[in-house]
Amino acid sequence: MSYDEAEGTLTLTAAPGVDWTNDSLGGEPQHAATALGFRAPAAFSLSARVLVASPRTTFDAGVLTLWADSDHWAKLCFEYSPQGEAMVVSVVTNGYSDDSNGPLVTAPWIYLRVSRVGPAWAFHSSADGREWSFVRLFRLDSDKPVHVGFMSQAPMGESCEARFDAIEWTEEPPADLRDGS
């Protein structure tokens, strides 16, 4: 992990074969990916532009994360598909992980945002960091404190260097989750 203060860039590099997943098909849970997080307040939005700088391999990703415990967490990913396409992927885990593919991304980066809205969480993505597309709204079925942060994963590859810049923090989530703000 490194932070370039002059550039405002956080870099996380995943080790080979690491991921967060509680496989719905019964595979062994994995929670070893490189992550940096802090306790989430009652209301906020965290956004960042995410770029994977290393050569892409299947399922590698730069990620915004939520973590209560090993059975209750979520991630919003700039992930590489088995078809060789970059896309927005979201995963919510309440015991087992779901896995939902979102839009394809043709640029070398994407902006991702996670927000806390009362008892729920919202995920958004954006091509420019100004006009936001709704990804999903959900709850984590846990009363434990939740940590929010950044992660890099490389479940099938030798490494994944994820860079996060244009990091923004606000104490209020968007007033309307579906109007692009």
VOBA-1610 file (N, C-alpha, C; in pm, whole numbers, padded with zeros to 5 digits, always signed):
BEGIN
Met+00085-00117+00000Met+00000+00000+00000Met+00089+00123+00000Ser+00049+00223-00079Ser+00121+00350-00077Ser+00023+00463-00106Tyr+00060+00583-00060Tyr-00019+00701-00088Tyr+00074+00811-00137Asp+00049+00861-00256Asp+00125+00971-00313Asp+00047+01100-00284Glu+00095+01174-00185Glu+00023+01294-00142Glu+00017+01400-00252Ala+00125+01416-00327Ala+00128+01516-00434Ala+00024+01485-00542Glu+00007+01359-00575Glu-00089+01316-00677Glu-00226+01285-00618Gly-00235+01268-00486Gly-00361+01229-00423Gly-00405+01090-00463Thr-00307+00999-00478Thr-00336+00864-00527Thr-00301+00759-00422Leu-00399+00676-00390Leu-00380+00559-00305Leu-00359+00439-00396Thr-00253+00362-00373Thr-00226+00242-00452Thr-00226+00120-00362Leu-00308+00022-00397Leu-00312-00106-00326Leu-00276-00215-00425Thr-00186-00304-00386Thr-00143-00413-00473Thr-00180-00545-00409Ala-00262-00621-00478Ala-00307-00751-00427Ala-00201-00858-00451Ala-00192-00950-00359Ala-00107-01069-00374Ala-00177-01166-00469Pro-00106-01267-00518Pro-00168-01366-00608Pro-00281-01443-00539Gly-00391-01460-00612Gly-00498-01548-00568Gly-00588-01498-00457Val-00588-01367-00428Val-00669-01317-00317Val-00800-01255-00364Asp-00902-01266-00279Asp-01037-01222-00312Asp-01116-01209-00183Trp-01236-01152-00192Trp-01339-01164-00090Trp-01454-01235-00157Thr-01492-01351-00107Thr-01611-01419-00157Thr-01659-01523-00056Asn-01788-01534-00042Asn-01855-01642+00031Asn-01938-01714-00075Asp-01875-01803-00146Asp-01926-01867-00267Asp-02065-01927-00246Ser-02163-01878-00322Ser-02300-01931-00315Ser-02309-02076-00360Leu-02210-02123-00435Leu-02209-02262-00481Leu-02138-02354-00383Gly-02089-02299-00271Gly-02032-02384-00167Gly-01882-02387-00157Gly-01812-02309-00240Gly-01666-02304-00231Gly-01622-02243-00099Glu-01495-02263-00068Glu-01437-02211+00056Glu-01442-02058+00058Pro-01490-01996+00168Pro-01487-01850+00177Pro-01344-01797+00168Gln-01330-01679+00108Gln-01200-01614+00096Gln-01212-01470+00142His-01120-01428+00226His-01122-01291+00279His-00981-01236+00294Ala-00892-01263+00199Ala-00751-01227+00214Ala-00706-01113+00124Ala-00794-01050+00051Ala-00753-00943-00041Ala-00698-00823+00036Thr-00615-00746-00030Thr-00552-00628+00028Thr-00656-00518+00045Ala-00678-00475+00170Ala-00783-00376+00197Ala-00735-00272+00298Leu-00793-00154+00289Leu-00769-00045+00382Leu-00905+00016+00413Gly-00944+00018+00541Gly-01076+00069+00575Gly-01080+00141+00708Phe-01194+00203+00734Phe-01218+00276+00858Phe-01365+00265+00891Arg-01399+00290+01017Arg-01538+00275+01061Arg-01629+00375+00990Ala-01739+00324+00940Ala-01834+00407+00865Ala-01924+00484+00960Pro-01940+00614+00938Pro-02034+00692+01019Pro-02179+00665+00978Ala-02271+00731+01046Ala-02415+00708+01025Ala-02463+00752+00888Ala-02400+00853+00829Ala-02439+00901+00696Ala-02313+00954+00626Phe-02294+00918+00499Phe-02178+00963+00425Phe-02187+00917+00280Ser-02097+00970+00198Ser-02067+00917+00065Ser-01916+00918+00049Leu-01862+00809-00005Leu-01721+00798-00039Leu-01712+00763-00186Ser-01637+00842-00263Ser-01620+00812-00405Ser-01473+00821-00442Ala-01438+00754-00550Ala-01301+00758-00601Ala-01301+00717-00747Arg-01204+00769-00820Arg-01178+00718-00954Arg-01087+00597-00937Val-01123+00487-01003Val-01051+00361-00986Val-00989+00321-01119Leu-00861+00288-01114Leu-00785+00245-01230Leu-00706+00121-01191Val-00709+00017-01273Val-00622-00098-01252Val-00502-00078-01344Ala-00384-00057-01283Ala-00264-00021-01358Ala-00187-00142-01409Ser-00204-00256-01345Ser-00132-00377-01386Ser-00204-00444-01502Pro-00136-00535-01574Pro-00206-00611-01679Pro-00328-00682-01619Arg-00439-00679-01692Arg-00565-00733-01639Arg-00570-00884-01649Thr-00624-00946-01542Thr-00652-01090-01540Thr-00795-01109-01490Thr-00852-01225-01515Thr-00991-01251-01481Thr-01020-01225-01333Phe-01123-01148-01310Phe-01177-01111-01178Phe-01088-01016-01099Asp-00976-00967-01156Asp-00900-00869-01080Asp-00983-00741-01072Ala-00959-00662-00966Ala-01044-00545-00947Ala-00984-00447-00848Gly-01014-00319-00872Gly-01005-00215-00772Gly-01145-00199-00715Val-01156-00183-00583Val-01284-00204-00515Val-01307-00100-00405Leu-01432-00056-00389Leu-01477+00010-00267Leu-01551-00095-00185Thr-01525-00098-00054Thr-01574-00208+00029Thr-01654-00162+00150Leu-01737-00254+00198Leu-01806-00244+00327Leu-01781-00376+00399Trp-01751-00371+00529Trp-01720-00494+00604Trp-01775-00483+00745Ala-01866-00573+00782Ala-01910-00587+00922Ala-01840-00707+00984Asp-01845-00821+00915Asp-01774-00942+00956Asp-01767-01034+00835Ser-01712-01153+00852Ser-01687-01241+00737Ser-01815-01291+00669Asp-01930-01275+00733Asp-02057-01315+00672Asp-02144-01197+00629His-02098-01075+00653His-02177-00955+00622His-02086-00846+00567Trp-02082-00836+00437Trp-01997-00738+00371Trp-02046-00715+00228Ala-01991-00613+00165Ala-02028-00583+00026Ala-01909-00518-00043Lys-01908-00528-00176Lys-01802-00463-00252Lys-01856-00416-00386Leu-01804-00300-00429Leu-01835-00241-00559Leu-01704-00238-00636Cys-01699-00311-00747Cys-01573-00342-00814Cys-01564-00285-00956Phe-01443-00247-00993Phe-01405-00226-01132Phe-01329-00353-01169Glu-01401-00449-01225Glu-01354-00588-01237Glu-01338-00629-01383Tyr-01252-00725-01406Tyr-01225-00779-01539Tyr-01297-00913-01553Ser-01379-00927-01655Ser-01463-01046-01672Ser-01387-01160-01738Pro-01442-01283-01732Pro-01382-01395-01804Pro-01380-01373-01955Gln-01466-01284-02006Gln-01471-01253-02149Gln-01369-01145-02188Gly-01288-01099-02092Gly-01186-00999-02121Gly-01239-00857-02128Glu-01347-00829-02055Glu-01408-00696-02057Glu-01408-00637-01916Ala-01375-00509-01906Ala-01383-00439-01779Ala-01529-00401-01755Met-01574-00414-01630Met-01713-00383-01598Met-01727-00345-01451Val-01841-00286-01419Val-01879-00260-01281Val-01948-00386-01229Val-01901-00436-01115Val-01958-00556-01054Val-01987-00524-00908Ser-02101-00567-00857Ser-02131-00550-00716Ser-02160-00685-00653Val-02118-00698-00528Val-02139-00821-00451Val-02190-00781-00314Val-02298-00844-00269Val-02350-00825-00134Val-02353-00961-00067Thr-02301-00965+00055Thr-02291-01091+00128Thr-02367-01080+00259Asn-02470-01161+00272Asn-02541-01184+00396Asn-02541-01335+00414Gly-02431-01389+00462Gly-02411-01533+00469Gly-02339-01581+00345Tyr-02407-01576+00231Tyr-02347-01610+00102Tyr-02342-01486+00014Ser-02249-01485-00079Ser-02232-01371-00170Ser-02320-01385-00292Asp-02389-01277-00327Asp-02449-01269-00459Asp-02343-01206-00549Asp-02365-01200-00674Asp-02267-01144-00768Asp-02346-01086-00884Ser-02337-00955-00903Ser-02419-00890-01003Ser-02332-00806-01097Asn-02329-00845-01224Asn-02254-00769-01323Asn-02332-00647-01366Gly-02262-00536-01378Gly-02322-00412-01423Gly-02271-00374-01561Pro-02263-00245-01588Pro-02226-00200-01722Pro-02080-00228-01756Leu-02056-00247-01886Leu-01920-00257-01937Leu-01855-00119-01930Val-01724-00116-01912Val-01649+00008-01903Val-01543+00007-02012Thr-01548+00103-02103Thr-01450+00108-02212Thr-01331+00199-02180Ala-01346+00289-02086Ala-01236+00376-02043Ala-01141+00297-01953Pro-01020+00348-01932Pro-00927+00276-01843Pro-00960+00292-01695Trp-01060+00371-01663Trp-01099+00393-01524Trp-01250+00406-01515Ile-01299+00405-01391Ile-01440+00430-01360Ile-01445+00496-01222Tyr-01541+00582-01202Tyr-01565+00638-01069Tyr-01665+00547-00998Leu-01636+00515-00872Leu-01726+00435-00790Leu-01763+00514-00666Arg-01886+00491-00615Arg-01930+00561-00495Arg-02011+00466-00407Val-01986+00472-00277Val-02065+00400-00178Val-02122+00504-00081Ser-02250+00489-00047Ser-02317+00583+00043Ser-02395+00507+00148Arg-02401+00566+00267Arg-02487+00512+00372Arg-02610+00601+00380Val-02727+00537+00370Val-02854+00607+00368Val-02942+00545+00475Gly-02940+00601+00595Gly-03014+00541+00706Gly-02962+00400+00731Pro-03051+00300+00731Pro-03008+00163+00757Pro-02956+00091+00632Ala-02956+00159+00519Ala-02922+00095+00392Ala-02794+00154+00333Trp-02748+00087+00228Trp-02627+00125+00155Trp-02662+00139+00008Ala-02596+00233-00060Ala-02618+00253-00203Ala-02484+00250-00276Phe-02484+00185-00392Phe-02368+00181-00481Phe-02403+00256-00609His-02307+00337-00658His-02320+00410-00784His-02189+00401-00862Ser-02198+00421-00994Ser-02079+00434-01078Ser-02097+00553-01171Ser-01984+00601-01225Ser-01989+00719-01311Ser-01869+00720-01404Ala-01890+00764-01526Ala-01780+00779-01622Ala-01698+00904-01594Asp-01762+01007-01534Asp-01695+01136-01517Asp-01689+01188-01374Gly-01749+01118-01279Gly-01748+01164-01140Gly-01850+01272-01110Arg-01936+01304-01208Arg-02039+01407-01189Arg-02179+01350-01205Glu-02201+01274-01311Glu-02332+01212-01339Glu-02324+01066-01296Trp-02402+01029-01192Trp-02390+00897-01130Trp-02503+00805-01173Ser-02467+00681-01202Ser-02565+00576-01235Ser-02587+00488-01114Phe-02712+00464-01083Phe-02749+00378-00970Phe-02710+00234-01001Val-02642+00168-00908Val-02605+00027-00922Val-02696-00060-00837Arg-02708-00028-00708Arg-02799-00106-00622Arg-02814-00040-00487Leu-02922-00079-00417Leu-02954-00038-00281Leu-02976-00166-00202Phe-02921-00175-00081Phe-02928-00300-00005Phe-02903-00273+00143Arg-02924-00376+00223Arg-02889-00376+00365Arg-02794-00490+00393Leu-02712-00471+00495Leu-02632-00580+00550Leu-02703-00627+00676Asp-02730-00755+00686Asp-02808-00812+00795Asp-02719-00836+00917Ser-02668-00725+00975Ser-02578-00733+01090Ser-02592-00607+01174Asp-02582-00623+01305Asp-02583-00508+01395Asp-02442-00462+01429Lys-02341-00527+01375Lys-02202-00492+01404Lys-02164-00363+01330Pro-02066-00291+01383Pro-02018-00172+01312Pro-01963-00211+01175Val-01984-00124+01078Val-01938-00150+00941Val-01819-00059+00912His-01720-00116+00845His-01603-00041+00799His-01615-00022+00648Val-01576+00095+00601Val-01578+00128+00459Val-01435+00152+00414Gly-01405+00121+00289Gly-01270+00145+00244Gly-01242+00102+00102Phe-01117+00065+00079Phe-01063+00036-00053Phe-01001-00103-00052Met-01000-00168-00169Met-00944-00303-00177Met-00890-00327-00317Ser-00794-00421-00326Ser-00745-00473-00452Ser-00751-00624-00445Gln-00801-00688-00551Gln-00812-00834-00553Gln-00755-00889-00683Ala-00699-01011-00673Ala-00642-01080-00790Ala-00667-01230-00775Pro-00795-01273-00777Pro-00825-01414-00750Pro-00766-01513-00849Met-00744-01472-00974Met-00692-01563-01076Met-00553-01522-01125Gly-00505-01408-01081Gly-00380-01355-01134Gly-00268-01349-01033Glu-00153-01303-01082Glu-00033-01291-00999Glu-00034-01165-00914Ser-00112-01064-00955Ser-00114-00938-00883Ser-00222-00849-00943Cys-00261-00747-00869Cys-00349-00643-00921Cys-00311-00513-00852Glu-00263-00418-00931Glu-00230-00286-00878Glu-00348-00193-00905Ala-00422-00162-00799Ala-00538-00074-00811Ala-00500+00064-00759Arg-00534+00166-00838Arg-00507+00305-00799Arg-00639+00378-00780Phe-00646+00453-00671Phe-00764+00531-00636Phe-00722+00676-00625Asp-00784+00763-00705Asp-00759+00906-00693Asp-00892+00979-00701Ala-00887+01112-00703Ala-01010+01192-00699Ala-01100+01143-00585Ile-01037+01106-00474Ile-01111+01053-00358Ile-01188+01168-00293Glu-01319+01146-00277Glu-01404+01248-00215Glu-01487+01187-00104Trp-01501+01262+00003Trp-01578+01221+00120Trp-01678+01332+00150Thr-01805+01298+00165Thr-01904+01395+00210Thr-01980+01334+00327Glu-02031+01418+00413Glu-02103+01370+00531Glu-02250+01343+00503Glu-02292+01367+00380Glu-02431+01342+00343Glu-02438+01255+00219Pro-02527+01157+00218Pro-02549+01080+00095Pro-02631+01163-00003Pro-02641+01120-00128Pro-02726+01191-00223Pro-02871+01196-00174Ala-02938+01308-00198Ala-03078+01322-00156Ala-03169+01228-00235Asp-03138+01208-00362Asp-03214+01117-00449Asp-03115+01018-00509Leu-03133+00892-00480Leu-03037+00790-00523Leu-03045+00757-00672Arg-03153+00799-00739Arg-03174+00757-00878Arg-03177+00872-00978Asp-03146+00994-00935Asp-03156+01107-01029Asp-03023+01149-01090Gly-02917+01072-01068Gly-02788+01103-01128Gly-02697+01192-01044Ser-02750+01243-00932Ser-02668+01332-00848Ser-02571+01255-00761
//
